[in-house]
Amino acid sequence: MIRLTLALIVISASIILAQGTAGTNAKYEYRYLIDMPTAGILNKGFVGITSDVLPGGDLIERIEVGVFDNISFGISYGGQNLIGAGSPKWYGYPGVNIRFRLMNETVSTPALTLGFDSQGKGEYFDSTSRYAIKSPGFFAAASKNFAFLGYLSLHSTVNYSLESKDGDDFVDLRVGAEKTLGENVSIIGEYDFAFNDNATRYFGNGNGYLNLGIRWSIGSGFTLGFDLRDLLANKKWSPTSADRALRIEYIKSIF
């Protein structure tokens, strides 16, 4: 009984002191909502580790480091069927990402970040040299926070993916939002217009990608997420419409 009581006290304290990326007590900025990059960046001296668990046993691990003021760098790697039965299929090469905060947020202007990210998601199609969900590639992201029953954050991204051998070579646009629900929980949503994924025979249907998720700061630096992806059934390569995914994130100072 004493052990149970102590365990409950520890768990309650960790929730009360939770400072991840979700809720009004959030200590860190979102660098991504679900698939779309934002203008968020890791502060100098901080490291972030993110795990994305996707349908089909896909797993992507990402590590990012704030190397200088307003500059962060990261690498990522993963593969298909890593969770479950059968032989895993690793991605052919790791992804890299770098971002530079061009302008900090002010009362009247959003934060603006420029970056590059070569990590796509889902199955990798060798025939067209692309992921099921294309990597952002080069991007410019803007983010603005507002006080509204807690906080409301609006995000937009313009990007150009280098995965263009499928014949769909175009600039893309994404928009998204986060709304806090109390101190430790946020709901997020994003819409990818998929202008670079709507003219091919095998991939997008032209509906764009609508994704929704929830984030919960469960402890110091820890954030747990659950996502519903492709709610508009845009993808042609899968017989199902919306799929489900998990995200686990941990951020910590290395000093």
C-alpha positions in Angstrom: 0.0 0.0 0.0 2.9 2.4 0.9 4.6 1.6 -2.4 1.4 2.2 -4.4 0.9 5.5 -2.6 4.4 6.6 -3.3 4.1 5.6 -7.0 0.9 7.6 -7.3 2.6 10.6 -5.7 5.5 10.4 -8.2 3.2 10.0 -11.1 1.0 12.9 -10.0 4.1 15.1 -9.4 5.4 14.3 -12.9 2.1 15.3 -14.5 1.8 18.5 -12.5 5.4 19.5 -13.4 5.1 18.2 -17.0 6.8 20.6 -19.4 6.9 19.1 -22.9 5.5 20.7 -26.0 1.8 20.4 -25.2 -0.6 22.5 -23.1 -0.3 26.0 -21.5 2.7 24.8 -19.4 4.7 23.8 -22.5 8.4 24.6 -22.3 9.4 23.7 -25.8 8.2 24.7 -29.3 6.7 22.3 -31.9 9.1 21.7 -34.7 6.5 19.6 -36.5 2.7 19.3 -36.0 2.2 15.8 -37.5 3.8 15.8 -40.9 4.3 19.5 -41.5 7.3 21.4 -40.2 6.6 24.6 -38.2 8.7 27.7 -37.4 9.6 26.1 -34.0 13.3 25.4 -33.2 15.3 23.8 -30.5 17.2 26.3 -28.3 21.0 26.1 -28.3 22.2 23.2 -26.1 19.0 21.2 -26.2 18.6 17.8 -27.9 15.3 16.3 -29.0 14.6 12.6 -29.8 11.3 11.7 -31.5 9.9 8.3 -32.4 7.1 8.0 -35.0 5.2 4.6 -34.9 3.2 4.4 -38.2 0.9 1.7 -39.7 2.5 -1.3 -41.2 5.1 -1.6 -38.5 6.9 1.5 -39.7 9.2 3.2 -37.3 11.1 6.5 -37.7 13.7 7.8 -35.2 14.8 11.4 -35.3 17.4 13.2 -33.2 17.8 17.0 -33.3 20.3 19.3 -31.6 20.2 23.1 -31.1 23.8 23.8 -32.2 23.7 27.6 -32.3 21.3 30.3 -31.4 18.4 29.9 -33.9 20.0 27.0 -35.7 19.3 23.3 -35.2 20.4 20.2 -37.1 19.1 16.6 -37.1 19.3 13.2 -38.6 16.6 10.5 -38.9 16.3 6.9 -40.0 13.7 4.2 -40.1 12.0 1.5 -42.1 9.0 -0.6 -42.8 7.7 -3.6 -40.9 10.1 -3.0 -38.0 7.3 -3.8 -35.5 5.4 -7.0 -36.0 6.2 -10.2 -37.9 8.2 -10.7 -41.1 11.4 -9.2 -42.4 12.0 -5.5 -41.9 12.7 -3.3 -44.9 15.1 -0.5 -43.9 15.0 2.8 -45.8 17.9 3.2 -48.2 19.5 6.2 -46.5 19.0 8.4 -43.5 17.2 11.7 -43.6 18.8 15.0 -42.7 17.1 18.2 -41.4 18.4 21.7 -40.7 16.5 24.8 -39.8 17.4 28.5 -39.3 15.1 30.9 -37.4 15.1 33.9 -39.6 12.8 36.1 -37.5 11.5 35.6 -33.9 7.8 36.1 -33.2 6.7 39.6 -32.0 3.3 40.9 -30.9 2.5 41.8 -34.5 4.5 39.4 -36.6 4.9 35.6 -36.7 8.1 33.6 -36.3 9.7 32.7 -39.6 12.0 29.7 -40.1 13.8 28.4 -43.2 14.9 24.8 -43.4 15.4 21.5 -45.2 14.1 18.0 -44.3 14.7 15.0 -46.5 12.8 12.5 -44.3 9.5 11.2 -45.8 7.2 8.7 -44.2 5.6 5.3 -44.9 6.6 2.9 -47.7 9.4 3.9 -50.0 8.7 3.3 -53.7 11.9 2.4 -55.5 10.2 2.8 -59.0 9.6 6.6 -58.4 12.2 7.3 -55.7 9.7 8.7 -53.2 8.1 8.0 -49.9 4.3 7.4 -49.6 4.3 10.8 -47.8 6.8 12.9 -49.4 9.5 14.6 -47.4 9.1 18.4 -47.0 12.4 19.2 -48.7 13.2 22.9 -48.7 10.6 24.8 -46.7 9.7 28.2 -45.2 7.4 28.1 -42.1 5.6 30.8 -40.2 4.0 30.4 -36.7 2.0 32.8 -34.6 0.6 32.3 -31.0 -2.5 34.0 -29.6 -4.1 34.1 -26.2 -7.5 32.4 -26.5 -8.9 30.2 -23.7 -5.3 29.2 -23.1 -3.3 29.4 -26.4 -4.1 29.1 -30.0 -1.2 28.7 -32.5 -1.5 29.0 -36.2 1.1 27.6 -38.7 1.7 27.7 -42.4 4.4 26.2 -44.5 5.5 26.5 -48.2 7.8 23.7 -49.3 9.4 22.1 -52.3 10.2 18.4 -52.1 13.1 16.8 -54.0 11.1 13.7 -54.5 9.9 14.6 -58.0 10.7 11.6 -60.2 7.0 10.6 -60.0 6.3 13.4 -62.5 4.6 15.6 -59.8 7.0 18.4 -59.4 5.4 21.4 -57.8 5.6 23.7 -54.8 3.3 22.6 -51.9 1.4 24.4 -49.2 0.4 23.3 -45.7 -1.6 25.0 -42.9 -2.1 23.9 -39.3 -3.2 24.8 -35.8 -2.7 23.9 -32.2 -5.2 24.6 -29.4 -4.2 24.0 -25.7 -6.7 22.1 -23.5 -5.5 22.9 -20.0 -1.9 22.8 -18.7 -0.6 19.6 -20.3 -2.8 18.7 -23.3 -3.2 20.1 -26.8 -5.1 19.2 -29.9 -3.5 19.7 -33.3 -4.6 19.6 -36.9 -3.0 20.2 -40.3 -4.0 20.2 -43.9 -1.5 19.4 -46.7 -2.9 20.7 -50.1 -0.6 18.1 -51.7 -0.1 20.2 -54.8 3.0 18.0 -55.5 1.0 14.8 -55.0 -2.2 15.1 -57.0 -1.3 14.5 -60.7 0.1 11.0 -60.5 -1.5 7.7 -61.4 -0.7 5.8 -58.2 -0.5 8.2 -55.3 -2.7 11.1 -54.4 -6.4 11.4 -55.3 -6.3 15.2 -55.2 -8.1 15.6 -51.9 -5.0 16.6 -49.9 -4.0 15.2 -46.5 -6.0 16.1 -43.4 -4.4 15.0 -40.2 -5.6 15.4 -36.6 -3.8 14.6 -33.3 -3.6 15.0 -29.6 -0.5 15.7 -27.5 0.0 15.2 -23.8 3.0 16.4 -21.8 3.4 13.4 -19.4 6.6 14.4 -17.7 9.6 16.8 -17.8 10.6 16.9 -21.5 8.3 14.0 -22.4 5.3 14.4 -24.8 3.1 11.6 -26.0 1.0 11.9 -29.1 -1.8 10.0 -31.0 -2.6 10.9 -34.6 -5.4 10.2 -37.1 -3.9 10.6 -40.6 -5.4 11.0 -44.1 -8.9 11.6 -42.9 -9.9 12.5 -46.5 -8.7 9.2 -47.9 -6.3 10.8 -50.3 -3.8 8.0 -50.7 -4.4 5.5 -53.6 -1.8 2.9 -52.6 -3.7 1.8 -49.4 -7.2 0.2 -49.3 -8.0 2.0 -46.0 -8.8 5.6 -45.4 -7.6 7.1 -42.1 -4.8 5.4 -40.3 -3.4 5.8 -36.8 0.0 6.6 -35.5 1.9 7.3 -32.2 4.6 9.8 -31.4 6.9 9.9 -28.5 9.1 12.9 -27.9 11.8 13.7 -25.4 13.7 17.0 -25.1 16.6 17.7 -22.7 19.4 20.2 -22.1 22.8 18.7 -22.8 24.6 21.2 -20.6 
